[in-house]
Amino acid sequence: MIDFEPTKRRVLVRGVSTLFYEVGEGPVVLLVPGIASDTQGWFPVMRELALTHRVISLSLPGLDGTSPQRDVRPHAMATFVADFLDVLEVGSVIAVGHSYGGLVMAELALRYPHLVSRLTLIDACGLGRAVHPVAIALALLPTRAADLASAFVSLPGGAAAFTVSSNLLLRQPWRIPTRTWAAQFRLARSRQTLRTSLKVFRECGGITGQRESVIVIDRLDEIDVPTLVVWGCSDQLFPVWQGRAAARRLPRGRFAALAGAGHVSYLDSHEEFMDALGPFVRDDLELIPPNGDRNTDGGGRP
């Protein structure tokens, strides 16, 4: 019987001890989570894609077990990912990124187009100014206050902050496996992860919303590979219209809206998410024209 349980591994990338999980054989699918989710949250996705692909879930520097690096700007993280793939001797990937990880994958496709054969952006940041006021508040925290907040949340009483963030990011928490909840709670209690997360908020956000310096919407026409944009219809962090607008800017863009899902849509609505991602990863897209906007509940164009 084939074992499709992801294996935990580490490699040195530019001297940084880098955590990743992998499973399966074949063309490589690279999964990169955002700052509010961890590598293990991808496990259900990895197990399904491992039937046909080698699937890698990467922890970005400072998040979920990978040592931190000083520069957390999206283009710097994209360069780190490119170096990671070089260490693994991987020539190209189907790049899949969620939230901040989606922005990093977009930067990877823009700066290192030879490394990306297909791209999936899931509830990605960097596609417009609009963002939830909580994200703006976190972006405006001074460094000292952010360090104090990280220390507080890592204490036993900080569990309340995990509950608040979960309510913001998820709309169907009852559909999430207990193992995933445990991994998310552990991540929320990591002081290093919290510090890096708040640093990312400060880098990507400001008083007017998402910073102009990280927004890639006007550069999407440079991404000439098949690109799937997936969005939770109930995403409270980034509005669904940002995803739809991004898909229309992409030369080979496709859009899938997940009814009832929140910001971490691949956790909220796993089956519906795989209905969108599975065919995009596995099918011969040259024979299947883009279907434009679609809802996974069968409702057609919203």
KEVEX-525549 format. One record per residue: residue in one letter; x, y, z of N, C-alpha, C in turn. Coordinates in steps of 0.1 Angstrom, whole numbers, padded with zeros to 4 digits, always signed. Each point is the difference from the previous one (the first is absolute). Last residue first. Example, Ala and Ser with C-alpha at 12.3 -4.5 7.8 and 13.67 -1.06 7.14 Angstrom:
2
s+0128-0022+0071+0009+0011+0000-0008+0011+0008
a+0003-0057-0001-0009+0012+0000+0009+0012+0000
END
This chain:
302
p-0214+0351-0107-0007+0008+0010-0005+0013-0005
r+0007-0047-0027+0006+0013+0002-0008+0008+0010
g-0008-0051+0005+0004+0007-0011+0006+0014+0003
g-0016-0037+0030-0009+0011-0003+0004+0009-0012
g+0018-0042+0025-0007-0002-0012-0008+0012-0005
d+0031-0006+0037-0013-0005+0004-0009-0001-0012
t+0045+0018-0001+0001-0014+0002-0014-0006+0005
n+0009+0044-0033-0002-0004+0014+0000-0015+0002
r+0024+0035-0038-0010-0011+0003-0001-0001+0015
d+0024+0031-0046-0005-0001+0014-0009-0012+0002
g+0031-0007-0040-0004+0013+0005-0004-0002+0015
n+0017-0035-0030-0014+0001+0002-0005+0013+0006
p+0044-0018-0033-0004+0005+0013-0015+0002+0001
p+0016-0039-0033+0001+0015+0001-0004+0005+0014
i+0023-0047-0016-0012+0005+0007+0001+0015+0001
l+0034-0026-0020-0012-0006-0006-0012+0005+0006
e+0043+0012+0016+0000+0004-0014-0013-0005-0007
l+0011-0013+0045-0007+0013-0001+0000+0006-0014
d+0003-0049+0024+0007+0007-0011-0008+0012-0003
d-0002-0021+0051-0005-0001-0014+0010+0007-0010
r+0007-0002+0049+0001-0013-0007-0003+0001-0014
v-0003+0038+0031+0013-0006+0002+0002-0012-0010
f-0042+0021+0002+0009+0010-0004+0015-0005+0000
p-0037-0026+0018+0001+0000-0015+0010+0010-0005
g-0004-0001+0048+0003-0013-0006+0001+0000-0015
l-0016+0039+0026+0015-0002-0002+0003-0013-0007
a-0046+0011+0010+0006+0010-0009+0014-0003-0003
d-0024-0028+0029-0007-0001-0013+0005+0011-0010
m+0016-0001+0045+0006-0010-0009-0007-0002-0013
f-0018+0030+0032+0013+0005-0005+0007-0010-0009
e-0041-0012+0021-0002+0009-0011+0013+0006-0005
e+0003-0029+0037-0005-0007-0012-0002+0009-0012
h+0013+0019+0042+0010-0008-0006-0005-0007-0013
s-0012+0042+0030-0008-0007-0010+0010-0009-0008
d+0016+0025+0038-0014+0002+0002-0008-0010-0009
l+0047+0004-0005-0003-0007+0012-0015+0000+0002
y+0018+0023-0036+0003-0014-0002-0002-0009+0012
s-0006+0048+0001-0011-0007-0007+0003-0015-0003
v+0012+0042+0031+0008-0012-0002-0009-0011-0007
h-0021+0041+0007+0013+0003-0005+0009-0012-0003
g-0051-0012+0002+0007+0012+0005+0013+0002-0006
a-0047-0028-0018+0014+0000+0005+0005+0014+0004
g-0044-0011-0022+0001-0003+0014+0013+0000+0007
a-0002-0007-0052-0011+0005+0008+0001-0004+0014
l+0038+0008-0038-0004-0010+0009-0011+0005+0009
a+0021+0012-0051-0005+0006+0012-0005-0012+0009
a+0036+0007-0044-0009-0009+0007-0004+0006+0014
f+0026+0012-0052-0005+0004+0013-0010-0010+0006
r+0044+0009-0040-0012-0007+0004-0004+0004+0014
g+0037+0018-0042-0006-0001+0013-0013-0007+0000
r+0039+0016-0031-0006-0014-0001-0006-0003+0014
p+0017+0044-0008-0002-0005-0014-0006-0014-0001
l-0009+0035+0041+0010-0011-0004-0003-0004-0014
r-0029+0030+0024+0013+0007-0005+0010-0010-0005
r-0041-0014+0019-0003+0006-0013+0012+0008-0005
a+0001-0020+0043-0001-0011-0010-0002+0006-0014
a+0001+0029+0037+0013-0005-0003-0001-0010-0011
a-0040+0017+0018+0007+0010-0009+0014-0005-0004
r-0025-0027+0030-0006+0000-0013+0007+0010-0009
g+0014-0001+0045+0004-0012-0007-0006+0000-0014
q-0013+0035+0028+0015+0001-0004+0004-0012-0008
w-0044+0002+0019+0002+0007-0013+0014+0002-0004
v-0013-0019+0042+0000-0010-0011+0002+0007-0013
p+0020+0021+0046-0013-0002-0007+0002-0009-0012
f+0030-0003+0046+0001+0007-0013-0013-0003-0008
l-0001-0011+0045+0012+0007+0000+0002+0007-0013
q-0037-0029+0011-0001+0013+0006+0013+0008-0001
d-0026-0041-0029+0013+0005+0005-0002+0014+0006
s-0033-0032-0022-0002+0007+0013+0014+0004+0006
c-0002-0023-0042-0010+0010-0001-0003+0008+0012
g+0047-0024-0014-0012-0003+0008-0010+0012-0001
w+0037-0016-0039-0004+0010+0011-0012-0005+0007
v+0042-0010-0041-0010-0006+0008-0003+0009+0012
v+0025-0002-0052-0002+0009+0012-0012-0006+0008
l+0038-0018-0039-0013-0002+0006-0001+0009+0012
t+0030-0003-0049-0001+0004+0014-0014-0001+0005
p+0039-0012-0043-0014-0003+0006+0000+0004+0014
v+0036+0026-0025-0002-0014+0002-0014-0002+0005
d+0026+0043-0009-0005-0007-0012+0000-0015+0002
i+0004+0050+0026+0001-0014+0004-0008-0008-0011
e+0003+0048+0000+0013-0006-0003+0001-0015+0003
d-0038+0029+0010+0001-0003-0014+0013-0006-0005
l-0008+0016+0045-0005-0013-0002+0000-0004-0015
r+0012+0042+0025+0010-0008-0007-0004-0014-0003
d-0027+0034+0024+0004+0006-0013+0011-0008-0008
i-0015-0014+0045-0011-0001-0010+0004+0006-0014
v+0025-0005+0044+0005-0005-0013-0011+0000-0010
i+0016+0024+0051-0011-0004-0009+0005-0003-0014
v+0027+0016+0039-0002-0015-0001-0011-0004-0010
s+0012+0046+0009+0013-0006-0003-0002-0015-0001
e-0035+0030+0014+0002+0000-0014+0012-0008-0004
r-0027-0012+0045+0010+0010-0005+0001-0001-0016
q-0045-0012+0030+0012-0006-0005+0009+0010-0007
g-0030+0025+0031-0003-0013-0004+0013-0007-0005
t-0003+0045+0018-0010-0001-0011-0003-0014-0005
i+0032+0009+0036-0012+0007+0004-0011+0000-0011
g+0036-0039-0004+0001+0014+0005-0014+0006+0003
g+0030-0051-0016-0011+0009+0003+0003+0013+0006
c+0032-0037-0012-0010+0000-0010-0012+0010+0001
e+0038-0006+0032+0005+0002-0014-0010+0001-0011
r-0013-0008+0045+0006+0013-0001+0006+0003-0014
f-0017-0044+0010-0011+0010+0000+0006+0014-0002
v+0031-0033+0006-0006-0001-0013-0011+0010-0001
k+0019-0005+0042+0010+0007-0009-0005+0000-0015
l-0024-0025+0032-0002+0015+0002+0009+0008-0008
s+0006-0047-0001-0013+0004-0006-0003+0015+0002
t+0039-0018+0020+0002+0000-0015-0014+0005-0006
r+0000-0008+0046+0009+0012-0003+0001+0002-0015
l-0023-0038+0015-0008+0012+0003+0008+0012-0004
t+0022-0042-0001-0010+0002-0011-0008+0013+0001
q+0030-0011+0035+0007+0004-0012-0010+0001-0012
r-0017-0015+0041+0004+0015+0001+0007+0004-0013
s-0038-0039+0006+0014+0002-0003+0004+0014+0000
r-0045-0019+0005+0007+0002+0012+0015+0002-0001
a-0031-0009-0037-0004+0012+0006+0007+0004+0013
l+0007-0042-0022+0006+0011-0007-0004+0013+0006
r-0020-0038+0018+0014+0000+0003+0007+0012-0007
f-0045-0008-0010+0002+0006+0014+0015+0000+0004
q-0011-0020-0041-0003+0014-0001+0002+0007+0014
a+0003-0047-0003+0011+0006-0007-0001+0015+0000
a-0037-0024+0016+0012-0001+0009+0012+0006-0005
w-0038-0004-0028-0002+0010+0011+0011+0000+0009
t+0000-0033-0032+0004+0013-0006-0002+0011+0010
r-0013-0043+0012+0015+0001-0001+0004+0013-0006
t-0046-0010+0003+0006+0003+0013+0015+0001-0001
p-0030+0010-0044+0004-0011+0008+0006+0005+0013
i-0037+0028-0027+0014-0001+0001+0004-0012+0009
r-0045+0019-0010+0005-0009-0010+0015-0003+0000
w-0024+0030+0029-0004-0013+0004+0004-0010-0011
p+0005+0048-0004+0011-0007+0008-0004-0014+0004
q-0014+0039-0035-0005-0013+0003+0009-0009+0008
r+0011+0045-0012-0015+0001+0001-0007-0013+0003
l+0052+0028+0007-0008-0012-0003-0015+0002+0001
l+0034+0034+0010+0006-0007-0011-0009-0012-0005
l-0010+0029+0039+0002+0008-0012+0003-0007-0012
n-0005-0023+0041-0013+0006-0004+0002+0009-0012
s+0039-0017+0020-0007-0011-0007-0014+0005-0005
s+0026+0029+0027+0006-0001-0014-0008-0011-0008
v-0012+0006+0046-0003+0012-0008+0004-0002-0014
t+0014-0033+0030-0015-0001-0003-0004+0012-0008
f+0044+0000+0015-0002-0011-0010-0014-0001-0004
a+0010+0029+0035+0004+0006-0012-0001-0010-0012
a-0007-0015+0045-0011+0009-0005+0003+0006-0013
a+0033-0025+0024-0009-0008-0008-0012+0008-0005
g+0037+0014+0030-0001+0005-0013-0009-0008-0009
g+0014-0008+0047-0012+0009-0002-0002+0005-0014
p+0039-0026+0012-0012-0008+0001-0013+0008-0002
l+0044+0020-0023-0003-0004+0013-0013-0008+0000
s+0017+0022-0039+0007-0013+0003-0003-0006+0014
v-0016+0043-0014-0008-0010-0007+0007-0014+0003
f+0022+0039+0016-0013-0003+0007-0007-0011-0006
a+0040+0015-0021+0003-0007+0013-0013-0003+0008
s-0003+0024-0040+0004-0014-0003+0003-0007+0013
a-0010+0045+0003-0012-0007-0004+0003-0015-0003
l+0035+0030+0009-0007-0002+0012-0013-0009-0003
d+0026+0014-0037+0007-0010+0008-0007-0003+0013
a-0017+0034-0027-0002-0013-0007+0007-0011+0008
a+0006+0045+0014-0014-0005+0003-0002-0014-0006
r+0040+0022-0011+0000-0004+0014-0014-0006+0004
t+0004+0017-0044+0008-0012+0002+0000-0005+0015
p-0042+0028-0017+0014+0003+0000+0008-0013+0004
l-0048+0001-0025+0006-0002+0013+0015+0003-0001
l-0032+0000-0037+0003+0013+0006+0007-0002+0013
a-0018-0037-0025+0011+0006-0008+0005+0013+0006
l-0038-0022+0019+0012-0008+0002+0012+0006-0007
a-0042+0019-0008+0004+0003+0014+0013-0007+0003
i-0020-0009-0042+0006+0014+0001+0005+0003+0014
a-0023-0040-0006+0013-0001-0006+0007+0013+0000
v-0044-0001+0015+0008-0007+0010+0015-0001-0006
p-0036+0017-0028+0006+0009+0010+0009-0006+0010
h-0007-0023-0049-0008+0002+0013+0007+0010+0009
v+0008+0006-0052+0003-0011+0009-0008+0003+0013
a+0011+0021-0055-0009-0004+0011+0004-0011+0009
r+0024+0017-0041+0002+0007+0013-0009-0005+0011
g+0018-0032-0040-0008+0012+0001+0002+0006+0013
l+0021-0041-0013-0008+0002-0012-0009+0012+0001
g+0031-0020+0034+0008+0007-0011-0008+0002-0012
c-0010-0042+0033+0002+0014+0002+0008+0006-0011
a-0033-0045-0002+0013+0006+0001+0000+0015+0003
d-0030-0044-0005-0003+0011+0009+0013+0008+0003
i+0015-0035-0029-0012-0003+0009-0002+0011+0009
l+0025-0014-0050+0000+0010+0011-0013-0002+0008
t+0034-0029-0037-0013+0001+0007+0001+0010+0011
l+0027-0018-0049+0000+0008+0012-0014+0000+0006
r+0038-0027-0036-0014+0004+0002+0000+0007+0014
s+0042-0009-0018-0007-0005-0011-0015+0003+0000
v+0049+0020+0022-0015-0002+0002-0007-0004-0013
l+0048+0012+0005-0003-0009+0011-0014-0004+0001
h+0018+0032-0031+0004-0013-0005-0003-0010+0011
p-0007+0047+0007-0011-0006-0008+0004-0015-0004
y+0015+0037+0036+0006-0013-0004-0010-0008-0008
r-0013+0043+0016+0015+0002+0000+0007-0013-0005
l-0048+0001+0003+0004+0013-0007+0015+0001-0001
a-0020-0036+0024-0004-0001-0015+0005+0012-0007
l+0006+0000+0046+0008-0010-0006-0002-0001-0015
e-0028+0028+0025+0013+0006-0002+0010-0010-0006
a-0042-0016+0012-0002+0009-0011+0014+0007-0003
m-0002-0027+0038+0000-0008-0012-0002+0009-0013
v-0002+0021+0042+0013-0005-0002+0001-0008-0013
l-0042+0014+0015+0007+0011-0005+0015-0004-0003
g-0027-0032+0020-0005+0003-0014+0008+0011-0006
g+0007-0009+0045+0006-0010-0008-0004+0001-0015
y-0022+0026+0032+0013+0005-0002+0009-0009-0009
s-0045-0017-0003+0001+0012+0007+0014+0007-0003
h+0001-0048-0017-0011+0005+0007+0003+0013+0007
g+0019-0032-0044+0003+0008+0011-0013+0006+0006
v+0027-0036-0038-0013+0002+0006+0002+0008+0013
a+0025-0018-0050+0002+0008+0013-0014+0003+0005
i+0026-0037-0031-0013+0005+0000-0001+0007+0014
v+0049-0006-0023-0011-0005+0009-0013+0005-0005
s+0056-0010-0016-0012+0008-0001-0011-0006+0009
g+0047-0015+0002+0000+0009-0011-0012+0009-0002
v+0028-0025+0042-0013+0000-0006-0001+0011-0011
e+0034-0015+0036+0002-0003-0014-0013-0002-0008
l+0010+0015+0047-0007-0013-0002+0002-0005-0015
v+0018+0042+0013+0006-0010+0009-0006-0014-0002
d-0019+0036-0024+0013-0003-0005+0007-0010+0009
l-0041+0017+0014-0002-0009-0011+0013-0004-0007
f+0001+0032+0034-0004-0013+0006-0002-0010-0011
d+0009+0044-0012+0012-0006+0005-0003-0014+0006
a-0036+0026-0014+0008-0004-0012+0012-0007+0004
v-0026+0019+0034-0007-0012-0006+0008-0005-0012
f+0015+0040+0019+0002-0011+0009-0006-0013-0005
t-0010+0040-0022+0014-0004-0003+0004-0012+0009
a-0042+0019+0008+0000-0007-0013+0014-0005-0004
m-0004+0028+0038-0005-0014+0003-0001-0008-0013
a+0011+0045-0004+0011-0007+0007-0004-0014+0003
h-0032+0028-0019+0010-0004-0010+0012-0007+0006
p-0035+0017+0029-0004-0011-0009+0010-0005-0010
r+0015+0020+0048-0007+0006-0012-0003-0011-0010
v+0025-0002+0043-0012-0007-0002-0009+0005-0012
d+0054-0001+0023-0009+0006-0010-0012-0008-0002
r+0033-0016+0031-0003+0014+0003-0010+0007-0009
q-0001-0052+0013+0009+0008-0007-0004+0014+0002
p-0009-0050+0029-0004+0013-0006+0011+0006-0009
s-0010-0054+0008+0007+0011+0006-0004+0013-0007
t-0035-0041+0001+0012+0005-0008+0006+0012+0007
g-0040-0020+0019+0012-0009+0000+0012+0003-0008
d-0044+0026+0001-0003-0014+0001+0012-0009-0001
l+0010+0048-0013-0014-0005+0001+0000-0015+0001
g+0039+0028-0009-0006+0006+0012-0014-0005+0003
p+0016-0007-0050+0009+0004+0012-0008+0007+0011
l-0028-0034-0030+0008+0011-0003+0008+0004+0012
s-0018-0049-0014-0002+0010+0010+0010+0012-0003
l-0024-0040-0034+0011+0007+0005-0003+0010+0011
s-0016-0047-0028-0006+0010+0008+0012+0007+0007
i-0007-0035-0045+0008+0006+0010-0007+0012+0007
v-0008-0047-0035-0006+0012+0006+0009+0005+0012
r-0002-0032-0048+0008+0002+0012-0004+0014+0006
h-0035-0030-0030+0010+0010+0000+0009-0001+0013
t-0040-0027-0012+0005+0003-0013+0013+0009+0000
l-0025-0016+0040-0003-0010-0010+0007+0001-0013
a+0001+0033+0035+0011-0009+0000-0003-0012-0009
l-0032+0035+0012+0008+0003-0012+0012-0010-0001
e-0029-0004+0037-0008-0002-0012+0009+0003-0012
r+0019+0007+0043-0004-0014-0002-0007-0003-0013
m+0010+0045+0013+0012-0007-0004-0003-0015-0003
v-0034+0029+0018+0003+0003-0014+0012-0009-0005
p-0010-0003+0046-0011-0006-0008+0002+0003-0015
f+0032+0021+0029+0001-0015-0001-0011-0006-0008
w+0011+0048+0013-0001-0005-0014-0001-0015-0001
g+0006+0023+0042-0013+0003-0005-0002-0004-0014
q+0042-0001+0022-0008-0012+0002-0014+0002-0004
t+0032+0036-0001+0002-0009-0011-0009-0013+0002
d-0019+0046+0020+0013-0007+0001+0001-0011-0011
s-0026+0052+0011-0002-0014-0002+0014-0007-0001
a-0007+0048+0001-0009-0005+0010-0003-0015+0000
i+0029+0025-0031+0005+0002+0014-0009-0005+0011
g-0003-0023-0049+0002+0014+0004+0005+0000+0015
p+0012-0041-0035-0010+0006+0008+0002+0014+0003
v+0015-0034-0041+0005+0009+0009-0011+0007+0008
l+0014-0045-0035-0010+0007+0007+0006+0009+0011
l+0013-0027-0050+0005+0007+0012-0011+0008+0007
v+0007-0044-0036-0009+0010+0004+0006+0006+0013
v+0022-0031-0043+0000+0006+0014-0011+0010+0001
p+0005-0047-0031+0002+0014-0001-0003+0006+0014
g+0010-0048+0009-0005+0006-0013+0003+0015+0000
e-0010-0034+0044+0010+0001-0010-0006+0006-0013
g-0010-0002+0060-0003-0003-0014+0012+0001-0010
v-0001+0029+0045-0006-0013-0002-0002-0001-0015
e+0023+0036+0042-0002-0005-0013-0006-0014-0001
y+0013+0049+0033-0005-0014-0001-0001-0003-0015
f+0033+0037+0030-0010-0003-0010-0005-0014+0001
l+0035+0042+0023-0009-0011+0002-0009-0002-0012
t+0051+0023+0010-0013+0001-0007-0008-0012+0002
s+0046+0030+0017-0006-0013+0002-0015+0001-0004
v+0040+0032-0018-0012+0000+0008-0006-0014+0000
g+0039+0014-0026+0003-0001+0014-0011+0000+0009
r-0005+0001-0047+0007+0012+0003+0003+0000+0015
v-0027-0038-0004-0001+0009-0012+0006+0014+0004
l-0002-0056+0017+0005+0014+0002-0001+0008-0013
v-0034-0041+0019+0012+0003-0008+0005+0014+0004
r-0038-0042+0017+0007+0012+0002+0011+0001-0010
r-0051-0029+0010+0014+0001-0004+0005+0014+0003
k-0045-0039+0005+0006+0013+0005+0015+0000-0004
t-0043-0026-0024+0012-0002+0008+0006+0013+0003
p-0053-0019-0014+0011+0009-0002+0012-0002+0010
e-0035-0038-0018+0002+0009+0012+0012+0009-0002
f-0020-0037-0028-0001+0014-0004+0000+0009+0012
d+0013-0053-0016-0001+0008+0011+0000+0015-0005
i-0014-0050-0024+0008+0012-0001-0003+0009+0012
m-0003-0055-0002-0008+0012+0000+0009+0013+0000
END
